[in-house]
Amino acid sequence: MNDSTVVIETRPRILFGALTRFKCLLIVAVLLACCVPNLGAWAAEPGARELPVGLQIPAAAQPGPDFDVDRATAAYIDLLSPAQRAASDAYFEGGYWLQLWSLLYGLAVAALLLCTGLSQRLRDLAGRWGKRAWPRTGLYAIFYLVFTFVLTLPLSIYSGFVREHQYQLSEQSFGGWLRDQLVGLGVTVVLGTVAICFLYAVLRRAGRLWWTWASVLTFIALLLVLMISPVFISPLFNRYQPVPAGEVREAVLSMARANQIPTGHLEWFDASKQTTRVSANVSGLWGTTRINLNDNLLEKTSLPEIKAVLGHEMGHYVLNHVMKMVVYFSVLFTGILLLTHWLLEVSLARWGDRLHLRGREDVAALPLLSAIASLLLFVATPALNGIVREDEVEADAFGLNAAREPYGFAMVAMRLSSYRKISPTPLEEVLFFDHPSGYHRVRAAMLWQKENLPAAAAAAKDPARQ
């Protein structure tokens, strides 16, 4: 029997084996997914109710000669009922544990792929279909990303669907949610495959210095995704339409012009089909800059709240936070990649032969590399949160001065506190918060109101703004 016959007979056998294992994994994932809703019993009883539509100014926060920042702050905090606050705290504190479970779940998936030999078989299968390095790596990347999606689906269903409905933060159907996940998988496969191909090209060519070049690629990739996201990625999940003519459009574009934001693209998107949260953003780079706000913000809040939110988002643009965060993250990721390189070398030296891995350039070692990187990113989470939180504090200050809507700002902070713990301990805020807490945001708004009392008092007395 010649070599070509062996290849012809072996390919179907390898393919059949890989597909059989994939079907088994899919069945396990589906069975686990069916059990996931029972995990909801671990969380606190949901009692969340949204705050009423429109601007509220508690009596103790009204402008006047005896205005007191702390008393006004406490009055806003008291807008949340005990049940609302308990639900908010339970949801956010549950997120602390969810971060840990997500890490452990991901490590277990990596161990499953490596220890069962599935990753190695996928490498061999990709190697038979693609003779050159780039096609081989690309095929493996597609297999890896799809298998990982399937294996992590049970936890995704719990964290992204069951838990959100339990705390009344979403009314989306399971079919709609799954459709979004599959679209996200498609985006991940396309962009992730390209990223993995470049990563392994660097691993092959740069040797032990691969991590230095990988950090450069990380910087470029972050910029590219930020640039194309508002134009090519976000519209895959939501429908974007121009904000209709009226006071909201005029007020927001006036703020944009006053702060020299070079865009006339002011759009709203239908986030209500996915979440009850209010949100907005100024996204994109260079020619792709967009100002976006979701329909929840338009329908559930007042003009002062909308101006406060958009003033904050414009602060990110004017203060150049996007570029700053890309630089900061790239520096931090460089350190993470260096440690990943060192731990990968140690791991391969100890377990490489046993796992049939051929070195750092072996694409079958990707689950090991990913597991190490995810562990280091988990440890670095407080640093990542700190970088983002500092920018959010600066954007808050900018937004208060740009919009001059302290009551709107305080009210939005209270709306966000329906799912963010409003008064965390200092340690909690350092470790887990990537935004200032609701308490600090409301207090900042009340402090601004005190220092700008005449203007704020006049604004609050205008009945047209209620």
GURO-997574 format. One record per residue (C-alpha): residue in one letter; x, y, z. Coordinates in steps of 0.5 Angstrom, whole numbers, plus 500, padded with zeros to 3 digits. Layout:
AXYZ;...
This chain:
M500500500;N503507498;D503513502;S498516498;T493511500;V495511507;V493519507;I486517504;E484512509;T487516515;R484523514;P476520514;R478516521;I481523524;L475527521;F470522524;G474521531;A474529531;L467530529;T465524534;R468528540;F465534538;K458531538;C459528545;L462535547;L456538544;I451534548;V454535554;A454542553;V447542552;L445537558;L449542562;A445548559;C439545561;C441545568;V444552568;P437555570;N437551577;L443555578;G439561579;A437559586;W444561588;A443568587;A438573592;E431574591;P430579585;G426585587;A429590583;R424595580;E427601576;L426608578;P420612575;V421615569;G424623569;L428627573;Q427627581;I430632586;P429630593;A427635598;A434635601;A437636595;Q434642593;P438648592;G438653597;P442657603;D442651607;F444646602;D449640604;V453636600;D452630604;R445631606;A443631599;T447625597;A444621602;A437623599;Y439621593;I441614595;D435613599;L431614592;L433606592;S428602596;P431597601;A429591596;Q432595590;R438596594;A439589596;A437586589;S443591586;D448589592;A446581590;Y447582583;F454586583;E457582589;G455575585;G459578579;Y465578584;W464570584;L462570577;Q469572575;L472567579;W468561576;S469564569;L476563570;L476556573;Y471554568;G476557562;L482553565;A477547566;V476547558;A483548557;A485542561;L480538557;L482540550;L489538552;C489532557;T484529552;G488530546;L483533542;S487539541;Q493535538;R488531534;L485538531;R492540530;D493534526;L487534522;A488542520;G495539518;R492534513;W488540510;G493545510;K500544508;R502551509;A503554516;W498560515;P492555513;R494550518;T494555523;G487558521;L484552520;Y486550527;A484557530;I477556527;F476549530;Y479552537;L474558537;V468554535;F469548540;T471553546;F464557544;V460550545;L464548551;T463555555;L456555553;P453553559;L456558563;S454563558;I447562558;Y447562566;S451569566;G448572560;F441570560;V438566566;R442571571;E440577567;H432575567;Q432573574;Y434580576;Q430584571;L435587567;S433583560;E427581557;Q430578551;S428571548;F432566549;G432565541;G434573540;W440572546;L442566542;R442569535;D447575538;Q451569541;L452566534;V453573531;G459574536;L462567535;G462569527;V466576529;T470572534;V472567529;V474572523;L478577528;G480571532;T483567527;V487573524;A490574530;I492567532;C495566525;F499573526;L501570533;Y503564531;A507567525;V511571530;L512565535;R515562529;R519567527;A521571533;G523565538;R524567545;L522574543;W515573541;W512576546;T515583544;W512583537;A506580540;S505586544;V506591538;L500586535;T496588541;F497595540;I495595533;A489590534;L486594539;L486601535;L484597529;V478594533;L476601536;M476604529;I472599525;S467597531;P462602530;V461602523;F462594522;I461590528;S456594532;P451594527;L451587527;F447586534;N443593533;R439597529;Y442604529;Q438610526;P439618526;V436621533;P430625530;A430632530;G428635537;E430638543;V435632544;R438632538;E439640538;A442639545;V447634544;L450636538;S450643541;M455640546;A459636541;R460643537;A462647543;N467641545;Q470641538;I467634537;P468633529;T462629528;G455630526;H453622527;L448622532;E444616533;W440611537;F440604537;D435599540;A438596546;S432595549;K431588546;Q437586550;T437590556;T434595561;R440599562;V441606560;S447607556;A451612551;N458612548;V462616543;S466611539;G470610533;L477613531;W479618526;G473618521;T469613524;T467617530;R460616532;I455619538;N450613540;L445613545;N440607546;D433607546;N432606554;L436613555;L431616550;E425613553;K426613560;T430619562;S429627562;L433631558;P438633563;E440626564;I441625557;K445631557;A449629563;V450622560;L453625553;G457630557;H461624560;E461620554;M464626550;G469627556;H472621554;Y473623547;V476630548;L480628554;N483622549;H482617553;V481612548;M488613546;K491613553;M487607555;V490603548;V497605551;Y496603558;F493597556;S498595551;V504596556;L500592561;F499587556;T507587555;G508585562;I503580562;L506577555;L513576558;L510572564;T506568559;H512567555;W516565562;L510560564;L509557558;E516555557;V516552564;S510548563;L512546556;A519543559;R515539565;W508537561;G510538553;D512531552;R506528556;L501532552;H505531545;L506538544;R512540540;G514547543;R511554543;E510554536;D505548536;V498551535;A496545539;A499549545;L494554544;P489552550;L495552555;L498559552;S490562553;A490559560;I496562562;A494569559;S487568562;L490567569;L495573569;L489577566;F485575572;V490577577;A491584573;T484585574;P485591579;A490594575;L485594569;N480596573;G484602576;I486605569;V479605567;R476608573;E481613573;D479615566;E471615568;V473620574;E476625569;A470624564;D465625570;A468631572;F468634564;G461632563;L459636569;N462642567;A460641559;A453639561;R452643567;E446638569;P448636576;Y441633578;G441629571;F448626573;A446624580;M439621577;V443617572;A448615577;M442612581;R439609575;L446605574;S445603581;S440598580;Y445593578;R451596581;K453596588;I452603590;S456604597;P462599596;T467598601;P474602599;L477595598;E471593594;E472599589;V479598588;L478590586;F472590583;F469597580;D471599573;H467606574;P466610580;S461607585;G454611585;Y455614592;H461617589;R458620583;V452622586;R456626591;A461629586;A454632582;M452635589;L459638590;W458641583;Q451643585;K454647591;E460650588;N455652582;L449654586;P446660582;A446656575;A444650578;A438653582;A436657576;A436650572;A432646577;K427651577;D425651570;P419647569;A420646562;R426641564;Q422636568;
